[in-house]
């Protein structure tokens, strides 16, 4: 008797499954109608004229850099600005900074994690010496940035608000801001 109930149940499920396969929703897929052909024109072939040298006024003039960080390249001016700069402390420097150096922008991150005798730091998207940044520390009123070998690669001072200015040891101006 048990086998007959199991058999009836199996046959019922099989019939139900086959009935579901006969549904119209499982019919053959309809392919979309073909698109009309795109209009085509005639193609004309000819030689391009030879290249010519640009005229003297073809390129824009360099931007006027009066009042930018170029003055920071003067060591005496930087020393005077650093001496007159407000004092800074490590806690005020922690976190992410936007960096502008040599006309390119990147990010710098300063933490309190120990890195030798300094604190750990790093950059993202920076080029030149700043790409090698691994640590930082304060030396008086200046922020010093170090590479993996512990060499100073940049010195910056507070120029008010959430901004630091200075230069790399190779003379490239550097500005940090938030």
Secondary structure as UniProt FT lines:
FT   HELIX           2..21
FT   HELIX           24..26
FT   TURN            56..57
FT   TURN            66..67
FT   HELIX           69..73
FT   HELIX           75..84
FT   HELIX           90..93
FT   STRAND          95..101
FT   TURN            102..103
FT   STRAND          104..115
FT   TURN            116..117
FT   STRAND          118..124
FT   HELIX           128..132
FT   STRAND          133..139
FT   TURN            140..141
FT   STRAND          142..147
FT   TURN            148..149
FT   STRAND          152..158
FT   STRAND          163..168
FT   TURN            169..170
FT   STRAND          173..177
//
